[in-house]
Amino acid sequence: MNTILQIEDIETDLGGRILDDLKSKGWKVVSKYSPFAFDKGIDFDRYTLSKNGQKVEFEWDNWLEWKITGPEPVIKEIAREFSLTF
């Protein structure tokens, strides 16, 4: 069983780069906050990515910026690659 970890308070631009990086490595967006929601990208945003049966959640708001939640090995690799702490 994988432990779930979370990285919080990730600056908006960096969170976007991490999201793009995972997609370039084969992670697929399996759900996202409605593109028709009036507050998408203004007050709130959310993506769920999936690869090899694992899921990573990206959630953004205009106060705390990005937080990323997922299996320990994935979050630790993101933290290492982007010099983040959790």
FENPEUR-V42909 format. One line per field, one symbol per residue. ss: DSSP state (h for helix, s for strand, l for the rest). burial: b if it has 16 or more other ideal C-beta (glycine too) atoms within 10 Angstrom, else e. A space follows every 50 residues. Layout:
BEGIN
ss = ???
burial = ???
END
This chain:
BEGIN
ss = lllssssssslhhhhhhhhhhhhhlllssssslllllllslllsssssss sllsssssssslllssssssshhhhhhhhhhhllll
burial = eeeebebeebeeeebeebbeebeeeebeeeeebeeeeeeeeeeebebbbe eeeebbebbbeeeebbbbbbbeebbeebeeeeebee
END
